[in-house]
Amino acid sequence: MNTSMLRTVIFPKLLLLALSFFSLNAFGHTIEGGDASFVEAIDGPAIGPFIYLGAKHMVTGYDHLLFLLGVIFFLYRPKHVVQYVTLFAIGHSITLLLGVLANLQVNAYFIDAIIGLSIVYKAFENIDGFKRLLGFEPNTKIAVFVFGLFHGLGLATKLQEFDLSENGLVINIISFNVGVEIGQILALSAVFLILSVWRTRSSYLRHSFITNTALMTGGFLLAGYQFSAFLLQPPF
């Protein structure tokens, strides 16, 4: 099998395998282990560590990254990537800060199910599903911003699992959000580079439908997994 065939056949299959792995490990996207112990023990400002935690959380946050992969899949110019990612960042920054600082209580499973559906939405839009089946095209920029709000709530629920000290809380949450942005830039830079290389091949447009279908399937699996957990959680 030559290199061209490898790119043509293997890439979509690898994406499907990755989506299946992420779906089966849907609860792995959290703060745990030594990071969890640190968060619970901190008392006072800790800018550096919280920036690190935010960056690490975003880089390992496959649900956020899969959504952003859908967002930038057909964006060829860096300035357009910056525009959409900025809208997403503004949205999730608002609800991350508001969720934690104002103690906005939301069900983590329900929010994560919506995040899964945000992946479905963007992949469906990428294959012209709205235009072909429903006869209209939604405003992508508004959608990215709104889904950014839900992604921010998802981030907030992870921090709300801990008994955070009020001492230095504002600085620490802002630092965490800065870290999230840094992690997002790093991860998206790598994804955009890979897409840029793939776009030079004829297999890119030829397999864009199956790739986005795989992305949509992964979103449905994530949403179904989280919504099932929401329905099965014990009553308070």
Secondary structure in CASP SS format (residue, H / E / C, confidence):
PFRMAT SS
TARGET T0000
AUTHOR 0000-0000-0000
METHOD secondary structure of the structure
MODEL  1
M C 1.00
N C 1.00
T H 1.00
S H 1.00
M H 1.00
L H 1.00
R H 1.00
T H 1.00
V H 1.00
I H 1.00
F H 1.00
P H 1.00
K H 1.00
L H 1.00
L H 1.00
L H 1.00
L H 1.00
A H 1.00
L H 1.00
S H 1.00
F H 1.00
F H 1.00
S H 1.00
L H 1.00
N C 1.00
A H 1.00
F H 1.00
G H 1.00
H C 1.00
T C 1.00
I C 1.00
E C 1.00
G H 1.00
G H 1.00
D H 1.00
A H 1.00
S H 1.00
F H 1.00
V H 1.00
E H 1.00
A H 1.00
I C 1.00
D C 1.00
G C 1.00
P C 1.00
A C 1.00
I H 1.00
G H 1.00
P H 1.00
F H 1.00
I H 1.00
Y H 1.00
L H 1.00
G H 1.00
A H 1.00
K H 1.00
H H 1.00
M H 1.00
V H 1.00
T C 1.00
G C 1.00
Y H 1.00
D H 1.00
H H 1.00
L H 1.00
L H 1.00
F H 1.00
L H 1.00
L H 1.00
G H 1.00
V H 1.00
I H 1.00
F C 1.00
F C 1.00
L C 1.00
Y C 1.00
R C 1.00
P H 1.00
K H 1.00
H H 1.00
V H 1.00
V H 1.00
Q H 1.00
Y H 1.00
V H 1.00
T H 1.00
L H 1.00
F H 1.00
A H 1.00
I H 1.00
G H 1.00
H H 1.00
S H 1.00
I H 1.00
T H 1.00
L H 1.00
L H 1.00
L H 1.00
G H 1.00
V H 1.00
L H 1.00
A C 1.00
N C 1.00
L C 1.00
Q C 1.00
V C 1.00
N C 1.00
A H 1.00
Y H 1.00
F H 1.00
I H 1.00
D H 1.00
A H 1.00
I H 1.00
I H 1.00
G H 1.00
L H 1.00
S H 1.00
I H 1.00
V H 1.00
Y H 1.00
K H 1.00
A H 1.00
F H 1.00
E H 1.00
N H 1.00
I C 1.00
D C 1.00
G H 1.00
F H 1.00
K H 1.00
R H 1.00
L H 1.00
L H 1.00
G C 1.00
F C 1.00
E C 1.00
P C 1.00
N C 1.00
T H 1.00
K H 1.00
I H 1.00
A H 1.00
V H 1.00
F H 1.00
V H 1.00
F H 1.00
G H 1.00
L H 1.00
F H 1.00
H H 1.00
G H 1.00
L H 1.00
G H 1.00
L H 1.00
A H 1.00
T H 1.00
K H 1.00
L H 1.00
Q C 1.00
E C 1.00
F C 1.00
D C 1.00
L C 1.00
S C 1.00
E C 1.00
N C 1.00
G C 1.00
L H 1.00
V H 1.00
I H 1.00
N H 1.00
I H 1.00
I H 1.00
S H 1.00
F H 1.00
N H 1.00
V H 1.00
G H 1.00
V H 1.00
E H 1.00
I H 1.00
G H 1.00
Q H 1.00
I H 1.00
L H 1.00
A H 1.00
L H 1.00
S H 1.00
A H 1.00
V H 1.00
F H 1.00
L H 1.00
I H 1.00
L H 1.00
S H 1.00
V H 1.00
W H 1.00
R C 1.00
T C 1.00
R C 1.00
S C 1.00
S H 1.00
Y H 1.00
L H 1.00
R H 1.00
H C 1.00
S H 1.00
F H 1.00
I H 1.00
T H 1.00
N H 1.00
T H 1.00
A H 1.00
L H 1.00
M H 1.00
T H 1.00
G H 1.00
G H 1.00
F H 1.00
L H 1.00
L H 1.00
A H 1.00
G H 1.00
Y H 1.00
Q H 1.00
F H 1.00
S H 1.00
A H 1.00
F H 1.00
L H 1.00
L H 1.00
Q C 1.00
P C 1.00
P C 1.00
F C 1.00
END
